[in-house]
Amino acid sequence: MAGYKYIIKIVCLFLLTAAASAQIGPPDASWGVDRLAAAVKSKDTAFAVEAVKALAEIKNSPVAFNALAGAVENKRIEAPVRLAAIRALERYGEPRTAPSLMAVLGDDDVRWAAADALLHFKSDAVTAQLVNTLSRDKKSKRRAAAAYALGRFRAAAAYEPLLAALRDGNVEVRIRACAAVAAYGDRAGVEPLIVNLKTDKDWRGRLAAVQALGLVRDDRSVRPLGAALNDKKAAVRAGSAASLAAVGDVRAMDLLRARLRKEKDAAAREAITQALADLKSAVLSEVKP
């Protein structure tokens, strides 16, 4: 019986969507949109998600747009519904969507989806807002999400603020800033990343720096990555080995062999062994027959 009722609800949504789409003319001209907007707040999560999907199909309706934007920002609405609303707003593709996404960058339920969605609305204005959030917002979760989004934007105006964020007092922000700086592939970021690797007291921050250096692939990072092979945290040692292989400098082979002789952690040993194999393969591929 419960399944039958759900089917009836979905059929009703379909009919409402068709009716709303057919009647859209002047703003708020459709009774169907109002009912779909109300359904977004239903306590039946699956039903509410279907209502969101239906609203996504209706264009040029302020009621539909406001219902979706309101769902994104309403913390009383279940996360699956809010996430569906974010995807729906992406389909709208309108710049007015950005403020709703910016508003939830500190919300654990939807912040990463919102940060991803902002890429669809990339502009100088949105970049400036994200830079301001990264540099001045008091909430570390919002700063971290801003760093993540800016790494995807890769706007020139955001590069220096991201370098500054490498020194943020919150480790999550530093982690996201490391990844964002690496996304630019700019060698200007190598030295700041090396500083983080050497000075970050949190092993997660050091690991992020190690991984970022592996992505940038600059030979200046061979020595600091070699030193990180002796980090007290096995995950950092394993990450350093992988990054040394990614950099591809044969000088790393001696460093890796020396660490392998005394490495006791199984995962780190495996990473070092794989790095040596990768470097050896790279050397052999460069030797002409």
BALOBA-1460 file (C-alpha; in Angstrom, 3 decimals):
// residues 289
<rec num="1" residu="m" x="0.000" y="0.000" z="0.000"/>
<rec num="2" residu="a" x="2.831" y="2.391" z="0.856"/>
<rec num="3" residu="g" x="4.448" y="1.715" z="-2.516"/>
<rec num="4" residu="y" x="1.130" y="2.327" z="-4.283"/>
<rec num="5" residu="k" x="0.722" y="5.683" z="-2.569"/>
<rec num="6" residu="y" x="4.257" y="6.672" z="-3.574"/>
<rec num="7" residu="i" x="3.530" y="5.852" z="-7.223"/>
<rec num="8" residu="i" x="0.407" y="7.985" z="-7.035"/>
<rec num="9" residu="k" x="2.499" y="10.866" z="-5.659"/>
<rec num="10" residu="i" x="5.039" y="10.593" z="-8.478"/>
<rec num="11" residu="v" x="2.303" y="10.505" z="-11.114"/>
<rec num="12" residu="c" x="0.803" y="13.617" z="-9.553"/>
<rec num="13" residu="l" x="4.193" y="15.327" z="-9.708"/>
<rec num="14" residu="f" x="4.495" y="14.435" z="-13.365"/>
<rec num="15" residu="l" x="1.078" y="15.899" z="-14.097"/>
<rec num="16" residu="l" x="1.871" y="19.006" z="-12.081"/>
<rec num="17" residu="t" x="5.130" y="19.459" z="-13.984"/>
<rec num="18" residu="a" x="3.393" y="19.122" z="-17.325"/>
<rec num="19" residu="a" x="0.682" y="21.530" z="-16.285"/>
<rec num="20" residu="a" x="3.150" y="24.041" z="-14.888"/>
<rec num="21" residu="s" x="5.348" y="23.905" z="-17.972"/>
<rec num="22" residu="a" x="2.346" y="24.432" z="-20.226"/>
<rec num="23" residu="q" x="0.949" y="27.342" z="-18.248"/>
<rec num="24" residu="i" x="4.101" y="29.338" z="-17.609"/>
<rec num="25" residu="g" x="3.610" y="32.781" z="-19.058"/>
<rec num="26" residu="p" x="3.693" y="35.825" z="-16.833"/>
<rec num="27" residu="p" x="5.526" y="35.284" z="-13.516"/>
<rec num="28" residu="d" x="3.601" y="33.119" z="-11.046"/>
<rec num="29" residu="a" x="0.907" y="32.305" z="-13.621"/>
<rec num="30" residu="s" x="0.882" y="28.576" z="-12.899"/>
<rec num="31" residu="w" x="-0.918" y="26.805" z="-10.076"/>
<rec num="32" residu="g" x="1.289" y="23.747" z="-10.760"/>
<rec num="33" residu="v" x="4.523" y="25.469" z="-9.781"/>
<rec num="34" residu="d" x="3.106" y="26.515" z="-6.414"/>
<rec num="35" residu="r" x="2.222" y="22.930" z="-5.584"/>
<rec num="36" residu="l" x="5.607" y="21.637" z="-6.645"/>
<rec num="37" residu="a" x="7.308" y="24.329" z="-4.562"/>
<rec num="38" residu="a" x="5.295" y="23.244" z="-1.535"/>
<rec num="39" residu="a" x="6.187" y="19.586" z="-2.179"/>
<rec num="40" residu="v" x="9.892" y="20.407" z="-1.818"/>
<rec num="41" residu="k" x="9.293" y="20.818" z="1.926"/>
<rec num="42" residu="s" x="7.549" y="17.456" z="2.252"/>
<rec num="43" residu="k" x="8.650" y="15.241" z="5.149"/>
<rec num="44" residu="d" x="8.788" y="12.391" z="2.621"/>
<rec num="45" residu="t" x="12.378" y="12.831" z="1.447"/>
<rec num="46" residu="a" x="12.048" y="10.758" z="-1.726"/>
<rec num="47" residu="f" x="8.904" y="12.650" z="-2.709"/>
<rec num="48" residu="a" x="10.583" y="16.002" z="-2.038"/>
<rec num="49" residu="v" x="13.554" y="15.013" z="-4.224"/>
<rec num="50" residu="e" x="11.165" y="14.187" z="-7.065"/>
<rec num="51" residu="a" x="9.527" y="17.583" z="-6.608"/>
<rec num="52" residu="v" x="12.944" y="19.226" z="-6.925"/>
<rec num="53" residu="k" x="13.636" y="17.297" z="-10.114"/>
<rec num="54" residu="a" x="10.288" y="18.396" z="-11.477"/>
<rec num="55" residu="l" x="11.016" y="22.046" z="-10.696"/>
<rec num="56" residu="a" x="14.336" y="21.708" z="-12.503"/>
<rec num="57" residu="e" x="12.378" y="21.100" z="-15.712"/>
<rec num="58" residu="i" x="10.450" y="24.361" z="-15.413"/>
<rec num="59" residu="k" x="12.195" y="27.416" z="-16.804"/>
<rec num="60" residu="n" x="11.423" y="31.128" z="-16.506"/>
<rec num="61" residu="s" x="9.536" y="30.753" z="-13.245"/>
<rec num="62" residu="p" x="10.557" y="32.898" z="-10.263"/>
<rec num="63" residu="v" x="8.487" y="30.619" z="-8.021"/>
<rec num="64" residu="a" x="10.405" y="27.524" z="-9.135"/>
<rec num="65" residu="f" x="13.768" y="29.231" z="-8.812"/>
<rec num="66" residu="n" x="13.017" y="30.646" z="-5.374"/>
<rec num="67" residu="a" x="11.792" y="27.264" z="-4.164"/>
<rec num="68" residu="l" x="15.045" y="25.620" z="-5.225"/>
<rec num="69" residu="a" x="17.258" y="28.381" z="-3.830"/>
<rec num="70" residu="g" x="15.289" y="28.315" z="-0.587"/>
<rec num="71" residu="a" x="15.713" y="24.538" z="-0.332"/>
<rec num="72" residu="v" x="19.477" y="24.842" z="-0.672"/>
<rec num="73" residu="e" x="19.682" y="27.306" z="2.195"/>
<rec num="74" residu="n" x="17.066" y="25.698" z="4.475"/>
<rec num="75" residu="k" x="18.864" y="23.526" z="7.049"/>
<rec num="76" residu="r" x="15.576" y="22.025" z="8.175"/>
<rec num="77" residu="i" x="15.263" y="20.269" z="4.822"/>
<rec num="78" residu="e" x="16.968" y="16.881" z="4.512"/>
<rec num="79" residu="a" x="20.403" y="16.801" z="2.867"/>
<rec num="80" residu="p" x="19.365" y="14.657" z="-0.157"/>
<rec num="81" residu="v" x="16.714" y="17.229" z="-1.054"/>
<rec num="82" residu="r" x="19.141" y="20.118" z="-0.686"/>
<rec num="83" residu="l" x="21.742" y="18.321" z="-2.797"/>
<rec num="84" residu="a" x="19.143" y="17.691" z="-5.492"/>
<rec num="85" residu="a" x="18.249" y="21.393" z="-5.364"/>
<rec num="86" residu="i" x="21.886" y="22.310" z="-5.962"/>
<rec num="87" residu="r" x="21.980" y="20.074" z="-9.028"/>
<rec num="88" residu="a" x="18.742" y="21.647" z="-10.218"/>
<rec num="89" residu="l" x="20.164" y="25.148" z="-9.853"/>
<rec num="90" residu="e" x="23.173" y="24.082" z="-11.920"/>
<rec num="91" residu="r" x="20.747" y="23.274" z="-14.716"/>
<rec num="92" residu="y" x="19.261" y="26.759" z="-14.479"/>
<rec num="93" residu="g" x="22.723" y="28.121" z="-15.205"/>
<rec num="94" residu="e" x="21.902" y="31.625" z="-14.028"/>
<rec num="95" residu="p" x="24.356" y="33.905" z="-12.166"/>
<rec num="96" residu="r" x="21.698" y="34.675" z="-9.532"/>
<rec num="97" residu="t" x="22.271" y="31.119" z="-8.303"/>
<rec num="98" residu="a" x="25.715" y="31.965" z="-6.881"/>
<rec num="99" residu="p" x="24.562" y="33.751" z="-3.684"/>
<rec num="100" residu="s" x="22.609" y="30.689" z="-2.524"/>
<rec num="101" residu="l" x="25.642" y="28.495" z="-3.101"/>
<rec num="102" residu="m" x="27.974" y="30.940" z="-1.369"/>
<rec num="103" residu="a" x="25.621" y="31.036" z="1.614"/>
<rec num="104" residu="v" x="26.067" y="27.319" z="2.379"/>
<rec num="105" residu="l" x="29.840" y="26.981" z="2.028"/>
<rec num="106" residu="g" x="30.052" y="26.410" z="5.776"/>
<rec num="107" residu="d" x="27.291" y="23.795" z="5.900"/>
<rec num="108" residu="d" x="28.670" y="20.263" z="6.256"/>
<rec num="109" residu="d" x="25.681" y="18.681" z="4.512"/>
<rec num="110" residu="v" x="26.090" y="20.525" z="1.224"/>
<rec num="111" residu="r" x="29.240" y="22.655" z="1.224"/>
<rec num="112" residu="w" x="31.326" y="20.545" z="-1.153"/>
<rec num="113" residu="a" x="28.445" y="20.148" z="-3.605"/>
<rec num="114" residu="a" x="27.914" y="23.908" z="-3.458"/>
<rec num="115" residu="a" x="31.618" y="24.546" z="-4.042"/>
<rec num="116" residu="d" x="31.556" y="22.227" z="-7.049"/>
<rec num="117" residu="a" x="28.422" y="23.879" z="-8.413"/>
<rec num="118" residu="l" x="30.005" y="27.333" z="-8.236"/>
<rec num="119" residu="l" x="32.257" y="26.324" z="-11.116"/>
<rec num="120" residu="h" x="29.172" y="26.579" z="-13.354"/>
<rec num="121" residu="f" x="28.861" y="30.241" z="-12.404"/>
<rec num="122" residu="k" x="32.509" y="31.224" z="-12.581"/>
<rec num="123" residu="s" x="32.972" y="34.960" z="-13.038"/>
<rec num="124" residu="d" x="35.181" y="37.755" z="-11.779"/>
<rec num="125" residu="a" x="32.493" y="38.662" z="-9.239"/>
<rec num="126" residu="v" x="32.184" y="35.122" z="-7.856"/>
<rec num="127" residu="t" x="35.971" y="34.768" z="-7.778"/>
<rec num="128" residu="a" x="36.212" y="37.995" z="-5.778"/>
<rec num="129" residu="q" x="33.605" y="36.759" z="-3.305"/>
<rec num="130" residu="l" x="35.451" y="33.477" z="-2.844"/>
<rec num="131" residu="v" x="38.773" y="35.261" z="-2.357"/>
<rec num="132" residu="n" x="37.163" y="37.482" z="0.249"/>
<rec num="133" residu="t" x="35.757" y="34.411" z="2.009"/>
<rec num="134" residu="l" x="39.119" y="32.670" z="1.916"/>
<rec num="135" residu="s" x="40.966" y="35.699" z="3.260"/>
<rec num="136" residu="r" x="38.536" y="37.147" z="5.781"/>
<rec num="137" residu="d" x="35.808" y="34.732" z="6.800"/>
<rec num="138" residu="k" x="36.005" y="33.747" z="10.468"/>
<rec num="139" residu="k" x="34.615" y="30.252" z="9.857"/>
<rec num="140" residu="s" x="37.297" y="27.781" z="8.832"/>
<rec num="141" residu="k" x="34.796" y="25.522" z="7.047"/>
<rec num="142" residu="r" x="33.849" y="28.352" z="4.725"/>
<rec num="143" residu="r" x="37.497" y="29.236" z="4.114"/>
<rec num="144" residu="a" x="38.291" y="25.609" z="3.282"/>
<rec num="145" residu="a" x="35.392" y="25.349" z="0.847"/>
<rec num="146" residu="a" x="36.435" y="28.626" z="-0.769"/>
<rec num="147" residu="a" x="39.987" y="27.322" z="-1.219"/>
<rec num="148" residu="y" x="38.631" y="24.169" z="-2.812"/>
<rec num="149" residu="a" x="36.407" y="26.123" z="-5.208"/>
<rec num="150" residu="l" x="39.207" y="28.522" z="-6.166"/>
<rec num="151" residu="g" x="41.443" y="25.562" z="-6.947"/>
<rec num="152" residu="r" x="38.854" y="24.491" z="-9.483"/>
<rec num="153" residu="f" x="38.457" y="28.035" z="-10.821"/>
<rec num="154" residu="r" x="42.213" y="28.516" z="-11.268"/>
<rec num="155" residu="a" x="41.668" y="32.220" z="-11.737"/>
<rec num="156" residu="a" x="44.839" y="34.298" z="-11.783"/>
<rec num="157" residu="a" x="43.411" y="36.681" z="-9.186"/>
<rec num="158" residu="a" x="43.086" y="33.853" z="-6.658"/>
<rec num="159" residu="y" x="46.640" y="32.487" z="-6.793"/>
<rec num="160" residu="e" x="48.294" y="34.841" z="-4.307"/>
<rec num="161" residu="p" x="45.439" y="34.539" z="-1.786"/>
<rec num="162" residu="l" x="45.748" y="30.756" z="-2.030"/>
<rec num="163" residu="l" x="49.484" y="30.970" z="-1.352"/>
<rec num="164" residu="a" x="48.679" y="33.080" z="1.712"/>
<rec num="165" residu="a" x="46.116" y="30.455" z="2.804"/>
<rec num="166" residu="l" x="48.932" y="27.908" z="3.066"/>
<rec num="167" residu="r" x="49.709" y="29.653" z="6.363"/>
<rec num="168" residu="d" x="46.112" y="29.527" z="7.648"/>
<rec num="169" residu="g" x="45.734" y="28.517" z="11.264"/>
<rec num="170" residu="n" x="43.289" y="25.725" z="10.413"/>
<rec num="171" residu="v" x="44.654" y="22.466" z="8.987"/>
<rec num="172" residu="e" x="41.644" y="21.803" z="6.752"/>
<rec num="173" residu="v" x="42.149" y="25.171" z="5.084"/>
<rec num="174" residu="r" x="45.856" y="24.441" z="4.601"/>
<rec num="175" residu="i" x="45.044" y="21.051" z="3.088"/>
<rec num="176" residu="r" x="42.612" y="22.556" z="0.601"/>
<rec num="177" residu="a" x="45.007" y="25.400" z="-0.175"/>
<rec num="178" residu="c" x="47.808" y="22.921" z="-0.929"/>
<rec num="179" residu="a" x="45.615" y="21.068" z="-3.406"/>
<rec num="180" residu="a" x="44.416" y="24.325" z="-4.943"/>
<rec num="181" residu="v" x="47.947" y="25.676" z="-5.412"/>
<rec num="182" residu="a" x="48.971" y="22.378" z="-7.020"/>
<rec num="183" residu="a" x="46.010" y="22.610" z="-9.409"/>
<rec num="184" residu="y" x="47.570" y="25.687" z="-10.992"/>
<rec num="185" residu="g" x="50.712" y="23.715" z="-11.855"/>
<rec num="186" residu="d" x="52.705" y="26.902" z="-11.335"/>
<rec num="187" residu="r" x="56.274" y="26.394" z="-10.138"/>
<rec num="188" residu="a" x="56.006" y="29.584" z="-8.121"/>
<rec num="189" residu="g" x="54.114" y="27.520" z="-5.585"/>
<rec num="190" residu="v" x="56.931" y="25.024" z="-5.003"/>
<rec num="191" residu="e" x="58.848" y="26.951" z="-2.359"/>
<rec num="192" residu="p" x="55.750" y="27.835" z="-0.281"/>
<rec num="193" residu="l" x="54.668" y="24.183" z="-0.415"/>
<rec num="194" residu="i" x="58.137" y="23.107" z="0.728"/>
<rec num="195" residu="v" x="57.840" y="25.492" z="3.669"/>
<rec num="196" residu="n" x="54.547" y="23.847" z="4.632"/>
<rec num="197" residu="l" x="56.101" y="20.411" z="4.352"/>
<rec num="198" residu="k" x="58.916" y="21.411" z="6.682"/>
<rec num="199" residu="t" x="56.916" y="23.396" z="9.234"/>
<rec num="200" residu="d" x="53.357" y="22.067" z="9.444"/>
<rec num="201" residu="k" x="52.911" y="20.465" z="12.865"/>
<rec num="202" residu="d" x="49.865" y="18.499" z="11.736"/>
<rec num="203" residu="w" x="50.758" y="15.379" z="9.719"/>
<rec num="204" residu="r" x="47.676" y="15.890" z="7.542"/>
<rec num="205" residu="g" x="49.030" y="19.254" z="6.482"/>
<rec num="206" residu="r" x="52.435" y="17.751" z="5.715"/>
<rec num="207" residu="l" x="50.803" y="14.993" z="3.680"/>
<rec num="208" residu="a" x="48.846" y="17.572" z="1.689"/>
<rec num="209" residu="a" x="52.078" y="19.440" z="0.940"/>
<rec num="210" residu="v" x="53.776" y="16.188" z="-0.122"/>
<rec num="211" residu="q" x="50.930" y="15.322" z="-2.473"/>
<rec num="212" residu="a" x="50.861" y="18.828" z="-3.934"/>
<rec num="213" residu="l" x="54.595" y="18.722" z="-4.661"/>
<rec num="214" residu="g" x="54.091" y="15.445" z="-6.471"/>
<rec num="215" residu="l" x="51.533" y="17.121" z="-8.707"/>
<rec num="216" residu="v" x="53.689" y="20.164" z="-9.481"/>
<rec num="217" residu="r" x="56.703" y="17.925" z="-10.297"/>
<rec num="218" residu="d" x="59.593" y="20.294" z="-9.786"/>
<rec num="219" residu="d" x="63.107" y="18.973" z="-9.100"/>
<rec num="220" residu="r" x="63.531" y="21.486" z="-6.259"/>
<rec num="221" residu="s" x="61.259" y="19.266" z="-4.204"/>
<rec num="222" residu="v" x="63.525" y="16.183" z="-4.352"/>
<rec num="223" residu="r" x="65.526" y="17.006" z="-1.231"/>
<rec num="224" residu="p" x="62.600" y="18.049" z="0.972"/>
<rec num="225" residu="l" x="60.588" y="15.046" z="-0.192"/>
<rec num="226" residu="g" x="63.600" y="12.869" z="0.555"/>
<rec num="227" residu="a" x="63.743" y="14.321" z="4.051"/>
<rec num="228" residu="a" x="60.022" y="13.602" z="4.442"/>
<rec num="229" residu="l" x="60.795" y="9.910" z="3.903"/>
<rec num="230" residu="n" x="61.870" y="10.046" z="7.551"/>
<rec num="231" residu="d" x="58.677" y="11.697" z="8.788"/>
<rec num="232" residu="k" x="57.330" y="10.197" z="12.003"/>
<rec num="233" residu="k" x="53.998" y="9.505" z="10.296"/>
<rec num="234" residu="a" x="53.930" y="6.511" z="7.941"/>
<rec num="235" residu="a" x="51.308" y="8.089" z="5.674"/>
<rec num="236" residu="v" x="53.611" y="11.043" z="5.024"/>
<rec num="237" residu="r" x="56.530" y="8.700" z="4.284"/>
<rec num="238" residu="a" x="54.397" y="6.727" z="1.826"/>
<rec num="239" residu="g" x="53.148" y="9.930" z="0.205"/>
<rec num="240" residu="s" x="56.687" y="11.241" z="-0.116"/>
<rec num="241" residu="a" x="57.750" y="8.071" z="-1.930"/>
<rec num="242" residu="a" x="54.872" y="8.369" z="-4.384"/>
<rec num="243" residu="s" x="55.621" y="12.045" z="-5.012"/>
<rec num="244" residu="l" x="59.306" y="11.363" z="-5.592"/>
<rec num="245" residu="a" x="58.297" y="8.865" z="-8.248"/>
<rec num="246" residu="a" x="55.961" y="11.463" z="-9.783"/>
<rec num="247" residu="v" x="58.741" y="14.076" z="-9.885"/>
<rec num="248" residu="g" x="60.824" y="11.478" z="-11.729"/>
<rec num="249" residu="d" x="64.296" y="12.615" z="-10.687"/>
<rec num="250" residu="v" x="66.745" y="9.677" z="-10.536"/>
<rec num="251" residu="r" x="68.490" y="11.276" z="-7.531"/>
<rec num="252" residu="a" x="65.553" y="10.062" z="-5.492"/>
<rec num="253" residu="m" x="66.496" y="6.410" z="-5.969"/>
<rec num="254" residu="d" x="69.310" y="6.491" z="-3.419"/>
<rec num="255" residu="l" x="67.046" y="8.277" z="-0.937"/>
<rec num="256" residu="l" x="64.340" y="5.671" z="-1.406"/>
<rec num="257" residu="r" x="66.747" y="2.735" z="-1.076"/>
<rec num="258" residu="a" x="68.173" y="4.161" z="2.133"/>
<rec num="259" residu="r" x="64.695" y="4.515" z="3.611"/>
<rec num="260" residu="l" x="63.614" y="1.061" z="2.451"/>
<rec num="261" residu="r" x="66.400" y="-0.577" z="4.437"/>
<rec num="262" residu="k" x="64.942" y="0.700" z="7.716"/>
<rec num="263" residu="e" x="61.242" y="1.112" z="6.936"/>
<rec num="264" residu="k" x="59.033" y="-1.076" z="9.149"/>
<rec num="265" residu="d" x="55.553" y="0.072" z="8.143"/>
<rec num="266" residu="a" x="54.077" y="-2.267" z="5.524"/>
<rec num="267" residu="a" x="52.183" y="0.381" z="3.579"/>
<rec num="268" residu="a" x="55.186" y="2.711" z="3.499"/>
<rec num="269" residu="r" x="57.466" y="-0.137" z="2.379"/>
<rec num="270" residu="e" x="55.062" y="-0.943" z="-0.425"/>
<rec num="271" residu="a" x="54.940" y="2.704" z="-1.537"/>
<rec num="272" residu="i" x="58.737" y="2.975" z="-1.505"/>
<rec num="273" residu="t" x="59.143" y="-0.271" z="-3.432"/>
<rec num="274" residu="q" x="56.622" y="0.909" z="-6.028"/>
<rec num="275" residu="a" x="58.352" y="4.285" z="-6.314"/>
<rec num="276" residu="l" x="61.699" y="2.589" z="-6.962"/>
<rec num="277" residu="a" x="60.101" y="0.392" z="-9.605"/>
<rec num="278" residu="d" x="58.486" y="3.396" z="-11.286"/>
<rec num="279" residu="l" x="61.737" y="5.366" z="-11.331"/>
<rec num="280" residu="k" x="63.676" y="2.392" z="-12.667"/>
<rec num="281" residu="s" x="61.116" y="1.926" z="-15.411"/>
<rec num="282" residu="a" x="61.328" y="5.606" z="-16.318"/>
<rec num="283" residu="v" x="65.121" y="5.420" z="-16.527"/>
<rec num="284" residu="l" x="65.018" y="2.337" z="-18.734"/>
<rec num="285" residu="s" x="62.470" y="3.905" z="-21.061"/>
<rec num="286" residu="e" x="64.857" y="6.795" z="-21.666"/>
<rec num="287" residu="v" x="67.749" y="4.509" z="-22.649"/>
<rec num="288" residu="k" x="67.879" y="4.188" z="-26.381"/>
<rec num="289" residu="p" x="68.471" y="0.691" z="-27.835"/>
